[in-house]
Amino acid sequence: MNNNKTDFDVIIVGGGTNGLSAGCYLGLEGKKALVLEALDKVGGMASSGYLISEAPEHLVHPCALDMMSMRVHSHVPQELDLERHGFKAIELAPGYVYLHPDGSSLVFWRDRLKTAAEIGRYSKKDAEAFLEFMNVIDMFLDIALPMMRVDPARLNVGAKLKVIGSALKNRKLKPELMALLTGSAHQAARERFEHPVTISAMCALTGLAGDITADGGGIYYALLGFLHRFGVGRVLGGMQQLSNAMRSRLEELGGQVITSATVTEIVSSQGMVKGVKLADGREFTARSVIAGCHPKVALDMVTAGEIPRHLLTRIAMAPANAKGSGPLKVDVALDGQISVPRFEEARGDGIDLRKTCLLIGTEEAVLENFTACARGEVPTLPYITTAAPSAADPSQAPAGQDVLYIYPPVMPVNPKEGWDNIREAVADQVIDQLSVYVEGIKGHVIGRRIEAAPDFTARLNTVNGCVVHIDTTSMRSSTMRPAHGLGGDTLPVAGLYLGSAGIHPGGGVNGMAGRLAARRVASYLAKNP
């Protein structure tokens, strides 16, 4: 281990969960790691804070809220012993609930038989089709998960044997799987289901991952598989507690974190990384650098001439909200609590919908949202995901009050009018639309906070407001993520590694990309002492 205060084994650019994860795993290897974060605290997209000035006791999650992805990769918090550092999570049961305009609802339970029973309230044929569909999704997950958890640049014989075993075991389902993987999410819903509530619920869920009309978008049904196999969780005390736990673990392992530290150059000379330069003039040296930021941002920071022009062009053209749509985020502090009486009364089973994540948006609305955004227009029909984090964890707002997380997943990245001219009006529209379904919002707003694509770009140093860095498609996975020639275990600059949501296995708060980058760096350092 190097004891020089400005010289490290590895420097990690970006203190999000992937950057912190990379630092922790390298700390476990005895390496001296430095994490540099441009913001005033760690976490990046996995953060929370008191961000509404009029409501200093309402905790806001400006980006990620749910813990589905880390439940899929639960070995990460276990391997890093994060619970000992204050990380605690709870499961939401149920997790997601779809609300239809006619007052009906469909609960996505973790138990698929209970979900099938929900669907059966509308169509017995749909309920049967759902259980058959889940067999196809199970096959997909059994093939995908082993490969998500390994380095795609390695041989991975054990993982591939698992994949082959799953494929052989379920070979009769191969035609259905191929139809799912090559078709669109909308096509899959239309092929299998007949009732508008079932079809709309599937469109609203899969639209969270991307354009439901895109070929290859059938992979978005992984969300449905994850819901039923792993469930949905939340971090007690807010998402910042996860990032703080990772920082604590990193520092316990001898790592160092510097916040408010903007990196302006990843220094490279003659094809070998040397360290980084900061905006304030400080310089740090290291034998390796992990870019925990967007891959384009990272490669653009490398010393001029060190990255070949064709690769800079390739990453510049990698899809990031390429269809013209991205999320809008509205956080609202309320002086009371929300309720969903119309839907709860229609159900009559006593489920407290306030404690769930609510999906709003018919099949028609989801389709209209994507087509409108492609034209640079604000959609007119409601497609909204919303949750009250304070319902599941009352510590996040004053007693008897709520903080509301409103997330329309499909809004124009670059509206014709420009976000600066319409931001407030669009937020008003979204709240008006949501108030048709959820009571206790209008007339109870203490304050609110709004972010659109340009705001995500500015705050999180991403590209085109893309919160998963590179769009989720079958052509941007494995070693093809973020692009051919950039997704393997080597780059043109020796010692430089990508380690964000823009590489395998993709987006989500899980630390897996950081774990992968750490293993690559550990191997590199062992070969280059």
C-alpha positions in Angstrom: 0.0 0.0 0.0 1.2 3.5 -0.9 1.4 6.0 2.0 1.9 9.1 -0.1 -1.0 11.6 0.5 -1.3 12.4 -3.2 -0.3 9.1 -4.7 -2.7 6.1 -4.8 -3.1 2.7 -6.2 -6.4 3.7 -7.7 -8.4 7.0 -8.1 -12.1 6.7 -8.7 -13.8 9.6 -10.4 -17.4 9.8 -9.1 -18.7 9.0 -5.6 -22.0 7.3 -6.6 -22.7 3.7 -5.5 -20.6 2.2 -8.3 -17.6 4.4 -7.4 -18.0 3.7 -3.7 -18.5 0.0 -4.4 -15.3 -0.1 -6.5 -13.3 1.6 -3.7 -14.7 -0.9 -1.1 -13.8 -4.0 -3.1 -10.3 -2.6 -3.8 -9.9 -1.8 -0.2 -10.7 -5.4 0.6 -7.7 -6.2 -1.6 -5.5 -3.9 0.4 -5.3 -1.2 -2.2 -5.2 2.5 -1.4 -8.2 4.1 -3.1 -9.2 7.7 -3.5 -12.8 8.6 -4.4 -13.3 12.1 -5.9 -16.9 13.4 -5.9 -17.9 16.7 -7.6 -20.9 17.2 -5.4 -20.8 18.1 -1.7 -21.8 14.6 -0.6 -21.5 11.0 -1.9 -24.3 9.1 -3.5 -24.9 10.6 -6.9 -28.2 9.2 -8.1 -28.5 7.3 -4.8 -28.9 10.2 -2.5 -31.5 12.0 -0.3 -31.6 15.2 1.6 -33.7 18.1 2.8 -33.9 19.9 -0.5 -37.1 21.9 -0.3 -36.4 25.2 1.5 -40.0 25.7 2.6 -40.1 22.2 4.1 -36.8 21.6 5.9 -38.1 18.3 7.6 -39.3 16.6 4.5 -36.7 14.2 3.1 -36.4 14.3 -0.7 -35.0 11.5 -3.0 -33.9 13.5 -6.1 -33.4 10.4 -8.2 -33.5 6.8 -7.1 -35.9 5.6 -4.4 -36.7 1.8 -4.8 -34.2 -0.9 -4.0 -35.3 -3.6 -6.6 -31.9 -3.7 -8.3 -29.8 -4.2 -5.2 -32.2 -7.0 -4.1 -31.4 -8.7 -7.4 -27.7 -8.4 -6.5 -28.0 -8.7 -2.7 -24.5 -10.2 -2.5 -23.1 -6.7 -2.8 -24.3 -5.3 0.6 -23.5 -8.7 2.1 -19.9 -8.8 0.8 -19.3 -5.3 1.9 -20.9 -5.8 5.3 -23.0 -2.6 4.9 -25.5 -3.4 7.6 -22.8 -3.0 10.2 -22.3 0.6 8.8 -26.0 1.6 9.1 -27.6 0.2 6.0 -31.1 -1.2 6.7 -33.8 -1.9 4.1 -37.4 -3.0 4.3 -39.5 -4.8 1.7 -42.7 -3.2 0.4 -45.6 -5.6 0.2 -47.1 -5.1 -2.2 -44.5 -3.2 -4.1 -46.2 -1.9 -7.3 -49.9 -1.2 -7.9 -51.5 -0.2 -11.2 -54.4 2.3 -11.1 -56.8 2.4 -14.0 -59.0 5.5 -14.8 -62.2 3.6 -14.1 -61.3 3.0 -10.5 -60.0 -0.5 -10.8 -56.5 -1.6 -9.8 -54.1 -4.4 -10.2 -51.5 -5.3 -7.6 -48.2 -6.8 -8.6 -47.6 -9.1 -5.6 -44.3 -10.8 -5.0 -46.2 -14.1 -5.1 -47.1 -14.7 -8.7 -50.1 -16.7 -7.8 -51.6 -13.8 -6.0 -50.8 -11.5 -9.0 -52.5 -14.1 -11.2 -55.5 -14.0 -8.9 -55.5 -10.2 -9.3 -55.5 -10.5 -13.1 -58.2 -13.1 -12.8 -60.6 -10.5 -11.4 -60.6 -9.0 -14.9 -60.0 -12.1 -17.2 -59.5 -15.7 -16.3 -57.8 -16.2 -19.7 -55.3 -13.4 -18.8 -54.6 -15.0 -15.5 -53.7 -18.3 -17.2 -51.7 -16.4 -19.8 -49.8 -14.6 -17.1 -48.6 -17.7 -15.4 -47.5 -19.2 -18.7 -45.7 -15.9 -19.5 -43.9 -16.0 -16.2 -42.4 -19.4 -17.2 -40.8 -17.6 -20.2 -39.6 -14.7 -18.0 -38.2 -17.2 -15.6 -36.2 -18.8 -18.4 -34.9 -15.4 -19.4 -33.8 -14.6 -15.9 -32.2 -18.0 -15.4 -30.1 -17.3 -18.5 -29.5 -13.6 -17.9 -28.7 -13.5 -14.2 -25.6 -15.7 -14.2 -24.1 -13.6 -16.9 -25.0 -10.3 -15.2 -23.0 -11.3 -12.2 -19.7 -12.0 -14.0 -17.2 -10.1 -16.2 -18.4 -10.6 -19.8 -14.8 -10.3 -21.0 -13.9 -13.5 -19.3 -14.6 -17.1 -20.3 -17.0 -17.7 -17.3 -17.3 -21.4 -17.9 -19.3 -22.0 -14.7 -21.9 -19.3 -15.6 -22.2 -20.5 -19.1 -22.8 -24.0 -18.0 -25.7 -22.7 -15.8 -27.0 -20.9 -18.9 -26.8 -24.0 -21.0 -28.5 -26.1 -18.3 -31.4 -23.6 -18.0 -31.7 -23.5 -21.8 -31.8 -27.3 -22.1 -34.3 -27.6 -19.2 -36.7 -25.1 -20.8 -36.0 -25.8 -24.5 -39.7 -26.1 -25.3 -40.0 -22.5 -24.4 -37.3 -21.3 -26.8 -39.7 -20.1 -29.5 -41.6 -18.0 -26.9 -38.3 -16.6 -25.5 -37.0 -15.6 -28.9 -40.3 -13.8 -29.6 -39.9 -12.0 -26.4 -36.3 -11.0 -26.9 -36.8 -9.8 -30.5 -40.2 -8.2 -30.2 -41.4 -5.1 -28.3 -42.8 -5.0 -24.8 -46.1 -3.7 -26.3 -46.2 -6.7 -28.7 -45.7 -9.1 -25.8 -48.6 -7.6 -23.9 -50.9 -7.6 -26.9 -50.0 -11.2 -27.9 -50.8 -12.6 -24.5 -53.5 -10.5 -22.8 -57.0 -9.3 -23.7 -58.3 -7.1 -20.9 -57.4 -3.4 -21.0 -56.5 -3.3 -17.4 -54.0 -6.2 -17.8 -52.5 -4.7 -21.0 -52.3 -1.2 -19.5 -50.6 -2.5 -16.4 -48.0 -4.3 -18.4 -47.4 -1.2 -20.6 -47.1 1.1 -17.6 -44.6 -1.3 -15.8 -42.3 -2.0 -18.8 -42.4 1.7 -20.0 -40.3 2.4 -16.9 -37.4 0.7 -18.7 -37.8 2.2 -22.2 -39.9 2.7 -25.3 -42.5 -0.1 -25.3 -42.7 -0.1 -29.1 -39.0 -0.7 -29.7 -37.8 -4.0 -31.1 -35.9 -6.0 -28.4 -37.9 -4.2 -25.7 -39.3 -7.4 -24.6 -36.3 -7.6 -22.3 -38.0 -4.9 -20.2 -40.2 -7.7 -18.7 -37.2 -8.5 -16.6 -38.8 -5.9 -14.3 -41.8 -8.2 -13.9 -39.5 -11.1 -13.2 -37.5 -9.1 -10.6 -40.7 -8.0 -8.9 -41.8 -11.6 -8.4 -38.5 -13.2 -7.7 -36.9 -10.5 -5.4 -39.5 -8.0 -4.4 -39.2 -4.2 -3.9 -37.3 -2.6 -1.0 -36.6 0.8 0.4 -33.7 2.1 2.5 -34.7 3.0 6.0 -33.8 6.7 6.7 -33.6 7.4 2.9 -31.3 6.4 0.1 -28.4 8.6 1.5 -28.1 6.0 4.2 -26.9 3.4 1.7 -24.3 5.7 0.2 -23.1 6.8 3.7 -22.8 3.2 4.7 -20.6 2.5 1.6 -18.5 5.5 2.4 -18.1 4.4 6.0 -17.0 0.9 4.9 -14.6 2.4 2.3 -12.9 4.6 4.9 -12.8 1.7 7.4 -10.8 -0.2 4.7 -8.3 2.7 4.5 -9.8 4.5 1.5 -10.3 8.2 1.2 -13.2 10.3 -0.1 -13.0 13.9 -1.1 -16.2 15.7 -2.0 -16.6 19.0 -3.8 -13.7 17.8 -6.0 -14.3 18.3 -9.7 -12.0 16.3 -12.0 -11.1 18.2 -15.2 -8.6 15.8 -16.6 -7.7 12.1 -16.4 -4.0 12.4 -17.1 -2.5 9.9 -19.5 0.9 9.9 -21.2 2.0 7.5 -24.0 -1.0 5.2 -23.5 -0.7 4.9 -19.7 -2.9 6.6 -17.1 -1.0 8.8 -14.6 -3.6 10.3 -12.4 -6.1 13.2 -12.4 -6.2 17.0 -12.2 -8.9 18.9 -10.4 -10.6 22.2 -11.2 -9.0 23.8 -8.1 -5.5 23.0 -9.4 -4.8 19.9 -7.2 -3.3 16.8 -8.8 -3.3 13.2 -7.7 -1.3 10.3 -9.1 -2.2 6.7 -9.3 -1.4 3.5 -11.3 -5.0 3.1 -12.2 -8.2 5.2 -12.6 -11.8 4.1 -12.5 -14.4 6.3 -14.1 -17.5 6.0 -12.1 -19.2 8.7 -14.2 -20.8 8.6 -17.7 -18.4 6.9 -20.2 -18.6 9.8 -22.6 -17.8 12.3 -19.8 -14.9 10.1 -18.7 -13.3 9.6 -22.1 -13.7 13.3 -22.9 -11.6 14.1 -19.8 -8.7 11.9 -20.9 -5.6 13.9 -22.0 -6.1 15.0 -25.6 -4.8 12.6 -28.2 -4.7 9.6 -25.9 -8.1 8.1 -26.9 -8.4 7.3 -30.6 -10.8 9.6 -32.4 -13.0 6.8 -33.7 -13.7 5.6 -30.1 -14.5 9.2 -29.0 -17.0 9.3 -31.9 -18.4 6.0 -31.0 -19.1 6.9 -27.4 -20.5 10.3 -28.4 -23.1 8.5 -30.6 -24.0 5.8 -28.0 -27.7 6.1 -27.3 -28.6 8.1 -24.2 -32.4 8.9 -24.1 -32.0 8.5 -27.9 -35.8 8.4 -28.6 -36.1 11.9 -27.2 -37.7 11.0 -23.8 -36.5 10.9 -20.3 -38.0 11.3 -16.8 -39.3 14.3 -15.1 -38.9 14.5 -11.3 -41.2 16.4 -9.0 -40.8 16.2 -5.2 -43.6 17.7 -3.2 -43.8 18.4 0.6 -47.3 18.2 1.9 -48.9 19.5 5.1 -51.0 16.3 5.3 -51.1 12.8 4.1 -52.2 11.4 0.7 -54.9 8.8 0.3 -56.3 6.7 -2.5 -59.9 6.1 -1.3 -61.6 5.6 -4.7 -59.4 2.7 -5.5 -59.3 1.2 -1.9 -63.1 1.3 -1.7 -63.4 -0.4 -5.1 -61.0 -3.2 -3.9 -62.6 -3.6 -0.5 -59.7 -5.8 0.8 -58.1 -3.4 3.2 -54.8 -2.9 1.3 -53.2 0.5 2.2 -52.3 1.8 -1.2 -50.6 4.8 0.3 -47.6 2.6 1.2 -47.1 1.3 -2.3 -45.6 2.6 -5.5 -48.5 3.6 -7.8 -48.4 3.2 -11.6 -50.8 5.4 -13.6 -51.1 5.2 -17.3 -53.3 3.3 -19.8 -52.0 1.6 -22.9 -53.0 4.6 -25.0 -51.3 7.0 -22.6 -48.0 5.2 -22.5 -47.9 5.0 -26.3 -48.9 8.7 -26.6 -46.2 9.7 -24.1 -43.5 8.1 -26.2 -44.7 9.4 -29.6 -45.2 13.0 -28.2 -41.7 13.1 -26.8 -40.2 11.9 -30.1 -41.8 15.1 -31.6 -40.4 17.3 -28.7 -43.8 17.8 -27.3 -45.1 17.4 -23.7 -47.5 14.5 -23.5 -51.2 15.3 -22.8 -52.2 11.9 -21.3 -51.1 10.9 -17.8 -48.3 8.4 -17.4 -46.9 8.7 -13.9 -45.2 6.7 -11.2 -45.6 8.0 -7.7 -44.9 7.0 -4.1 -45.0 8.6 -0.6 -41.6 7.5 1.0 -42.9 8.8 4.3 -45.7 6.2 4.2 -43.3 3.3 4.4 -40.9 5.2 6.6 -42.6 7.9 8.7 -39.2 9.3 9.8 -38.9 11.0 6.4 -41.6 13.7 7.1 -43.1 15.4 10.1 -45.9 13.5 11.9 -49.1 13.5 10.0 -47.4 14.8 6.8 -46.1 13.2 3.6 -43.3 13.9 1.1 -44.4 12.8 -2.4 -42.1 11.4 -5.0 -43.6 12.0 -8.5 -41.9 10.4 -11.5 -43.4 10.7 -15.0 -40.9 8.4 -16.8 -41.6 9.7 -20.3 -41.1 13.5 -20.9 -39.3 15.3 -23.7 -35.6 15.6 -23.2 -35.6 18.8 -25.4 -39.1 20.2 -25.6 -39.7 22.7 -28.4 -40.4 25.5 -25.9 -37.3 24.7 -23.7 -37.6 23.4 -20.2 -36.8 26.8 -18.7 -40.0 28.2 -20.2 -42.4 25.3 -19.3 -40.9 23.5 -16.2 -43.4 25.0 -13.7 -46.4 24.6 -16.0 -45.6 21.0 -16.7 -45.2 20.2 -13.0 -48.7 21.8 -12.5 -50.1 19.6 -15.3 -48.6 16.5 -13.7 -50.0 17.3 -10.3 -53.4 18.0 -11.7 -53.4 14.7 -13.5 -52.2 12.8 -10.4 -54.8 14.5 -8.2 -57.5 12.6 -10.2 -56.2 9.4 -8.7 -54.6 10.5 -5.4 -56.2 12.8 -2.8 -54.5 15.1 -0.4 -52.2 16.9 -2.9 -53.9 20.0 -4.2 -54.3 22.7 -1.5 -51.7 20.9 0.7 -48.4 21.8 -1.0 -45.8 23.4 1.3 -43.1 23.4 -1.4 -41.9 21.5 -4.4 -38.7 20.7 -6.3 -38.6 20.0 -10.1 -35.9 18.4 -12.3 -36.0 17.6 -16.0 -33.4 16.2 -18.3 -31.2 19.3 -18.5 -31.2 19.5 -14.7 -30.1 15.8 -14.4 -27.4 16.5 -16.9 -26.1 19.5 -14.9 -26.3 18.0 -11.5 -25.3 14.5 -12.2 -22.8 15.1 -15.0 -24.7 12.7 -17.3 -25.5 12.9 -21.0 -28.8 14.0 -22.4 -30.3 13.6 -18.9 -30.0 9.8 -19.1 -30.1 8.4 -15.6 -28.9 4.9 -16.7 -26.1 6.5 -18.8 -26.6 4.4 -21.9 -30.1 3.3 -23.0 -31.1 -0.3 -22.0 -31.2 -2.4 -25.2 -30.0 -5.8 -26.2 -27.4 -4.2 -28.5 -26.0 -2.3 -25.5 -25.3 -5.1 -23.1 -22.4 -7.3 -22.1 -19.2 -6.2 -23.9 -21.2 -4.0 -26.2 -22.0 -1.7 -23.3 -21.4 1.2 -23.7 -20.1 0.4 -27.3 -18.1 -2.1 -29.2 -14.4 -1.7 -28.2 -15.2 0.0 -24.9 -17.0 -2.7 -22.9 -14.2 -5.1 -22.4 -11.5 -5.3 -19.7 -9.0 -3.1 -21.5 -9.1 0.4 -23.0 -6.5 2.2 -25.2 -5.1 3.8 -22.1 -3.6 1.2 -19.8 -4.8 1.4 -16.2 -8.0 3.3 -17.2 -11.3 1.5 -16.5 -15.0 2.4 -16.9 -17.1 1.6 -13.8 -20.5 3.1 -14.0 -24.1 2.3 -15.1 -22.8 2.8 -18.7 -21.1 -0.6 -18.6 -22.1 -4.2 -17.8 -24.5 -5.0 -16.2 -26.2 -1.6 -16.6 -28.3 0.8 -14.6 -29.8 0.5 -11.2 -28.6 1.1 -7.6 -26.6 -2.1 -7.0 -22.8 -1.4 -7.1 -22.3 -4.2 -9.7 -20.4 -2.1 -12.3 -18.1 -0.9 -9.5 -17.5 -4.4 -8.4 -16.7 -5.5 -11.9 -14.3 -2.5 -12.4 -12.6 -3.3 -9.1 -11.9 -6.8 -10.1 -10.4 -5.6 -13.4 -8.2 -3.1 -11.6 -7.1 -5.7 -9.1 -6.0 -8.0 -11.9 -4.2 -5.1 -13.7 -2.3 -4.0 -10.6 -1.3 -7.6 -9.8 0.2 -7.8 -13.3 1.8 -4.3 -13.1 3.2 -4.0 -9.6 
